[in-house]
Amino acid sequence: MAIKYGRPIESRVRVVPAEGRGEAAPLDLATRLRRNRRTEWARRMVRENVLTTDDLIWPMFVSGGRRSPVESMPGVDRLAVEDVVREAERAAKLAIPCIALFPYTDPGLRDESGTEALNPDNLVCRAVRAIKKDVPNIGVLCDVALDPYTSHGHDGLMRDGTILNDETVAVLVKQALVQAEAGCDIIAPSDMMDGRVGAIRKGLDNAGFKDVQIMAYTAKYASAFYGPFRDAVGSSTTLTGDKRTYQMDFGNSDEALREAELDIAEGADMIMVKPGLPYLDILARIKDNFGMPTFAYQVSGEYAMLMAAVQNGWLDGDKAMIETLTAFKRAGADGVLTYFAPRVAENLRK
């Protein structure tokens, strides 16, 4: 008996005993799955999931200084505003539909309340305006959270060691408005405060930004895979304690569905799972249950692991990145935030 979609079906395979000494047993097979794998053109015809440049969002780190490498992320740089514009032009030529911006904030501009996040002339806002001036047709996604701006490295306001939910949400609404005014297309709250999606949606609508989209970091787990990102934005040395009181416990799955249901009800246009590969089960469950545009973030630690193996000659980098990104598609992702985006796009063009 064989199994199809959980139900037994009669097999069409009939095994005929071998005749003659040392001969393999001849098989009478009505179905040979290898026929569809035999040639490249046939494999392309029956392929269930195909990765294209439309599936890519390219995260970039913007800084106030000159272009400099992120040591824990080989091939990734912190970029000056003018460099971000050039990379946005490159993204457009590669048919990458959207870029995501994350700031490296000068330590002198960080404080307990993350007030630089509300500065309409901060790095992110300057970069958005410059991109929209020179590359108006590319989408720009902006992260909404306070960790790149706070002296303690947390995503929200803190009092006596406790992250304040409602007070933080009020600040996040103001941060989202500053970014929308600069020309941001997609607001992406990554803070994991309760109620922030609904508050941001109301704030945007009331200010006349009804067409600005929200991509909620819906299932963002407290993960060990964020280390290189924190190096890139400068929060690794400032973070006090951990983020487990507001980011999700990695042992939980049902809770992610509750988070998704709330974010959708509050007005999210798209939802996201973060990290990526260790949470493909979460991605699949959310997509299957809600059918929403659902994205995954192949985070810095995932990128760094693959690049370390590539640099040691243990993996073929081009093949590994395509295979991992296709895994997201297979699990149900409509797109992936990945630092491999320009490299993948170049390969897809070939």
RAVENBEL-V718764 format. One record per residue. N is the residue number from 1. RES is the residue in three letters. D_FIRST is the distance of its C-alpha to the first C-alpha in Angstrom with 1 decimal. Layout:
n=N res=RES d_first=D_FIRST
n=N res=RES d_first=D_FIRST
//
This chain:
n=1 res=MET d_first=0.0
n=2 res=ALA d_first=3.8
n=3 res=ILE d_first=6.9
n=4 res=LYS d_first=9.9
n=5 res=TYR d_first=13.2
n=6 res=GLY d_first=12.0
n=7 res=ARG d_first=9.8
n=8 res=PRO d_first=6.2
n=9 res=ILE d_first=5.9
n=10 res=GLU d_first=5.2
n=11 res=SER d_first=5.4
n=12 res=ARG d_first=9.1
n=13 res=VAL d_first=9.6
n=14 res=ARG d_first=11.5
n=15 res=VAL d_first=13.4
n=16 res=VAL d_first=16.9
n=17 res=PRO d_first=19.1
n=18 res=ALA d_first=22.0
n=19 res=GLU d_first=25.4
n=20 res=GLY d_first=28.5
n=21 res=ARG d_first=29.5
n=22 res=GLY d_first=28.4
n=23 res=GLU d_first=26.2
n=24 res=ALA d_first=22.9
n=25 res=ALA d_first=20.0
n=26 res=PRO d_first=19.8
n=27 res=LEU d_first=16.6
n=28 res=ASP d_first=15.9
n=29 res=LEU d_first=14.4
n=30 res=ALA d_first=14.7
n=31 res=THR d_first=14.1
n=32 res=ARG d_first=16.1
n=33 res=LEU d_first=16.7
n=34 res=ARG d_first=19.7
n=35 res=ARG d_first=21.6
n=36 res=ASN d_first=22.4
n=37 res=ARG d_first=23.7
n=38 res=ARG d_first=25.9
n=39 res=THR d_first=29.1
n=40 res=GLU d_first=31.0
n=41 res=TRP d_first=31.5
n=42 res=ALA d_first=27.9
n=43 res=ARG d_first=27.0
n=44 res=ARG d_first=29.7
n=45 res=MET d_first=28.6
n=46 res=VAL d_first=25.1
n=47 res=ARG d_first=26.2
n=48 res=GLU d_first=25.3
n=49 res=ASN d_first=28.2
n=50 res=VAL d_first=31.6
n=51 res=LEU d_first=34.5
n=52 res=THR d_first=37.9
n=53 res=THR d_first=41.4
n=54 res=ASP d_first=41.2
n=55 res=ASP d_first=38.9
n=56 res=LEU d_first=41.6
n=57 res=ILE d_first=44.3
n=58 res=TRP d_first=46.8
n=59 res=PRO d_first=48.4
n=60 res=MET d_first=51.9
n=61 res=PHE d_first=54.5
n=62 res=VAL d_first=58.1
n=63 res=SER d_first=61.1
n=64 res=GLY d_first=64.9
n=65 res=GLY d_first=65.5
n=66 res=ARG d_first=64.8
n=67 res=ARG d_first=61.3
n=68 res=SER d_first=60.0
n=69 res=PRO d_first=56.7
n=70 res=VAL d_first=54.5
n=71 res=GLU d_first=54.3
n=72 res=SER d_first=51.0
n=73 res=MET d_first=49.3
n=74 res=PRO d_first=50.0
n=75 res=GLY d_first=50.7
n=76 res=VAL d_first=51.4
n=77 res=ASP d_first=55.0
n=78 res=ARG d_first=57.1
n=79 res=LEU d_first=58.8
n=80 res=ALA d_first=62.2
n=81 res=VAL d_first=62.3
n=82 res=GLU d_first=63.3
n=83 res=ASP d_first=60.4
n=84 res=VAL d_first=57.9
n=85 res=VAL d_first=59.3
n=86 res=ARG d_first=58.8
n=87 res=GLU d_first=55.2
n=88 res=ALA d_first=54.7
n=89 res=GLU d_first=56.1
n=90 res=ARG d_first=53.7
n=91 res=ALA d_first=50.7
n=92 res=ALA d_first=51.8
n=93 res=LYS d_first=52.0
n=94 res=LEU d_first=48.5
n=95 res=ALA d_first=47.3
n=96 res=ILE d_first=46.4
n=97 res=PRO d_first=46.9
n=98 res=CYS d_first=48.0
n=99 res=ILE d_first=49.6
n=100 res=ALA d_first=49.9
n=101 res=LEU d_first=53.2
n=102 res=PHE d_first=53.8
n=103 res=PRO d_first=57.4
n=104 res=TYR d_first=58.9
n=105 res=THR d_first=61.8
n=106 res=ASP d_first=65.0
n=107 res=PRO d_first=65.4
n=108 res=GLY d_first=68.9
n=109 res=LEU d_first=67.4
n=110 res=ARG d_first=65.0
n=111 res=ASP d_first=66.1
n=112 res=GLU d_first=64.9
n=113 res=SER d_first=64.2
n=114 res=GLY d_first=62.7
n=115 res=THR d_first=65.5
n=116 res=GLU d_first=64.9
n=117 res=ALA d_first=61.7
n=118 res=LEU d_first=64.1
n=119 res=ASN d_first=66.3
n=120 res=PRO d_first=66.0
n=121 res=ASP d_first=67.1
n=122 res=ASN d_first=64.6
n=123 res=LEU d_first=62.5
n=124 res=VAL d_first=59.5
n=125 res=CYS d_first=61.7
n=126 res=ARG d_first=63.8
n=127 res=ALA d_first=60.7
n=128 res=VAL d_first=59.3
n=129 res=ARG d_first=62.6
n=130 res=ALA d_first=62.9
n=131 res=ILE d_first=59.4
n=132 res=LYS d_first=59.8
n=133 res=LYS d_first=63.2
n=134 res=ASP d_first=61.9
n=135 res=VAL d_first=58.2
n=136 res=PRO d_first=58.1
n=137 res=ASN d_first=54.8
n=138 res=ILE d_first=52.6
n=139 res=GLY d_first=51.1
n=140 res=VAL d_first=52.4
n=141 res=LEU d_first=50.6
n=142 res=CYS d_first=52.8
n=143 res=ASP d_first=51.7
n=144 res=VAL d_first=53.4
n=145 res=ALA d_first=54.0
n=146 res=LEU d_first=57.0
n=147 res=ASP d_first=55.8
n=148 res=PRO d_first=57.3
n=149 res=TYR d_first=60.6
n=150 res=THR d_first=61.1
n=151 res=SER d_first=62.9
n=152 res=HIS d_first=60.4
n=153 res=GLY d_first=57.3
n=154 res=HIS d_first=55.6
n=155 res=ASP d_first=54.2
n=156 res=GLY d_first=56.6
n=157 res=LEU d_first=60.0
n=158 res=MET d_first=60.5
n=159 res=ARG d_first=63.0
n=160 res=ASP d_first=63.4
n=161 res=GLY d_first=60.1
n=162 res=THR d_first=58.2
n=163 res=ILE d_first=56.6
n=164 res=LEU d_first=58.1
n=165 res=ASN d_first=55.6
n=166 res=ASP d_first=57.7
n=167 res=GLU d_first=60.5
n=168 res=THR d_first=58.2
n=169 res=VAL d_first=56.6
n=170 res=ALA d_first=60.1
n=171 res=VAL d_first=60.7
n=172 res=LEU d_first=57.3
n=173 res=VAL d_first=58.2
n=174 res=LYS d_first=61.4
n=175 res=GLN d_first=59.6
n=176 res=ALA d_first=57.2
n=177 res=LEU d_first=60.3
n=178 res=VAL d_first=62.0
n=179 res=GLN d_first=59.1
n=180 res=ALA d_first=58.7
n=181 res=GLU d_first=62.4
n=182 res=ALA d_first=62.0
n=183 res=GLY d_first=59.4
n=184 res=CYS d_first=56.1
n=185 res=ASP d_first=53.2
n=186 res=ILE d_first=50.6
n=187 res=ILE d_first=51.5
n=188 res=ALA d_first=48.9
n=189 res=PRO d_first=49.8
n=190 res=SER d_first=48.2
n=191 res=ASP d_first=50.3
n=192 res=MET d_first=47.9
n=193 res=MET d_first=50.7
n=194 res=ASP d_first=49.9
n=195 res=GLY d_first=51.0
n=196 res=ARG d_first=51.9
n=197 res=VAL d_first=49.9
n=198 res=GLY d_first=51.6
n=199 res=ALA d_first=55.0
n=200 res=ILE d_first=54.6
n=201 res=ARG d_first=53.4
n=202 res=LYS d_first=56.4
n=203 res=GLY d_first=58.8
n=204 res=LEU d_first=57.6
n=205 res=ASP d_first=57.9
n=206 res=ASN d_first=61.3
n=207 res=ALA d_first=62.6
n=208 res=GLY d_first=61.5
n=209 res=PHE d_first=58.4
n=210 res=LYS d_first=56.0
n=211 res=ASP d_first=54.1
n=212 res=VAL d_first=53.5
n=213 res=GLN d_first=49.8
n=214 res=ILE d_first=48.4
n=215 res=MET d_first=45.5
n=216 res=ALA d_first=45.0
n=217 res=TYR d_first=43.8
n=218 res=THR d_first=41.6
n=219 res=ALA d_first=39.6
n=220 res=LYS d_first=41.9
n=221 res=TYR d_first=41.2
n=222 res=ALA d_first=43.8
n=223 res=SER d_first=42.5
n=224 res=ALA d_first=43.7
n=225 res=PHE d_first=42.9
n=226 res=TYR d_first=46.0
n=227 res=GLY d_first=48.6
n=228 res=PRO d_first=49.3
n=229 res=PHE d_first=49.7
n=230 res=ARG d_first=52.2
n=231 res=ASP d_first=54.1
n=232 res=ALA d_first=54.1
n=233 res=VAL d_first=55.6
n=234 res=GLY d_first=57.8
n=235 res=SER d_first=56.6
n=236 res=SER d_first=55.2
n=237 res=THR d_first=58.7
n=238 res=THR d_first=59.7
n=239 res=LEU d_first=56.7
n=240 res=THR d_first=57.8
n=241 res=GLY d_first=55.1
n=242 res=ASP d_first=51.6
n=243 res=LYS d_first=49.9
n=244 res=ARG d_first=47.6
n=245 res=THR d_first=49.5
n=246 res=TYR d_first=48.5
n=247 res=GLN d_first=45.6
n=248 res=MET d_first=42.1
n=249 res=ASP d_first=40.8
n=250 res=PHE d_first=37.9
n=251 res=GLY d_first=36.1
n=252 res=ASN d_first=35.8
n=253 res=SER d_first=33.3
n=254 res=ASP d_first=34.0
n=255 res=GLU d_first=37.6
n=256 res=ALA d_first=36.9
n=257 res=LEU d_first=35.7
n=258 res=ARG d_first=39.0
n=259 res=GLU d_first=40.9
n=260 res=ALA d_first=39.2
n=261 res=GLU d_first=39.9
n=262 res=LEU d_first=43.5
n=263 res=ASP d_first=44.1
n=264 res=ILE d_first=42.8
n=265 res=ALA d_first=44.9
n=266 res=GLU d_first=47.9
n=267 res=GLY d_first=47.7
n=268 res=ALA d_first=45.6
n=269 res=ASP d_first=44.7
n=270 res=MET d_first=42.1
n=271 res=ILE d_first=40.6
n=272 res=MET d_first=39.8
n=273 res=VAL d_first=37.8
n=274 res=LYS d_first=39.7
n=275 res=PRO d_first=38.9
n=276 res=GLY d_first=36.0
n=277 res=LEU d_first=33.3
n=278 res=PRO d_first=33.4
n=279 res=TYR d_first=32.9
n=280 res=LEU d_first=30.1
n=281 res=ASP d_first=28.3
n=282 res=ILE d_first=31.6
n=283 res=LEU d_first=31.8
n=284 res=ALA d_first=28.4
n=285 res=ARG d_first=29.1
n=286 res=ILE d_first=32.5
n=287 res=LYS d_first=31.4
n=288 res=ASP d_first=28.6
n=289 res=ASN d_first=31.0
n=290 res=PHE d_first=34.1
n=291 res=GLY d_first=33.5
n=292 res=MET d_first=36.8
n=293 res=PRO d_first=37.9
n=294 res=THR d_first=36.7
n=295 res=PHE d_first=37.9
n=296 res=ALA d_first=37.4
n=297 res=TYR d_first=40.1
n=298 res=GLN d_first=39.4
n=299 res=VAL d_first=42.2
n=300 res=SER d_first=44.9
n=301 res=GLY d_first=43.3
n=302 res=GLU d_first=40.0
n=303 res=TYR d_first=42.3
n=304 res=ALA d_first=44.4
n=305 res=MET d_first=41.6
n=306 res=LEU d_first=40.2
n=307 res=MET d_first=43.7
n=308 res=ALA d_first=44.6
n=309 res=ALA d_first=41.7
n=310 res=VAL d_first=42.7
n=311 res=GLN d_first=46.3
n=312 res=ASN d_first=45.4
n=313 res=GLY d_first=43.4
n=314 res=TRP d_first=40.1
n=315 res=LEU d_first=38.4
n=316 res=ASP d_first=38.7
n=317 res=GLY d_first=40.2
n=318 res=ASP d_first=39.5
n=319 res=LYS d_first=35.8
n=320 res=ALA d_first=35.4
n=321 res=MET d_first=37.1
n=322 res=ILE d_first=35.1
n=323 res=GLU d_first=31.8
n=324 res=THR d_first=32.9
n=325 res=LEU d_first=34.3
n=326 res=THR d_first=31.2
n=327 res=ALA d_first=29.3
n=328 res=PHE d_first=31.6
n=329 res=LYS d_first=30.8
n=330 res=ARG d_first=27.0
n=331 res=ALA d_first=27.6
n=332 res=GLY d_first=29.7
n=333 res=ALA d_first=33.2
n=334 res=ASP d_first=35.6
n=335 res=GLY d_first=37.8
n=336 res=VAL d_first=38.8
n=337 res=LEU d_first=42.1
n=338 res=THR d_first=42.2
n=339 res=TYR d_first=45.1
n=340 res=PHE d_first=43.3
n=341 res=ALA d_first=43.9
n=342 res=PRO d_first=46.7
n=343 res=ARG d_first=45.0
n=344 res=VAL d_first=41.7
n=345 res=ALA d_first=43.6
n=346 res=GLU d_first=45.5
n=347 res=ASN d_first=42.3
n=348 res=LEU d_first=40.8
n=349 res=ARG d_first=44.0
n=350 res=LYS d_first=43.5
//
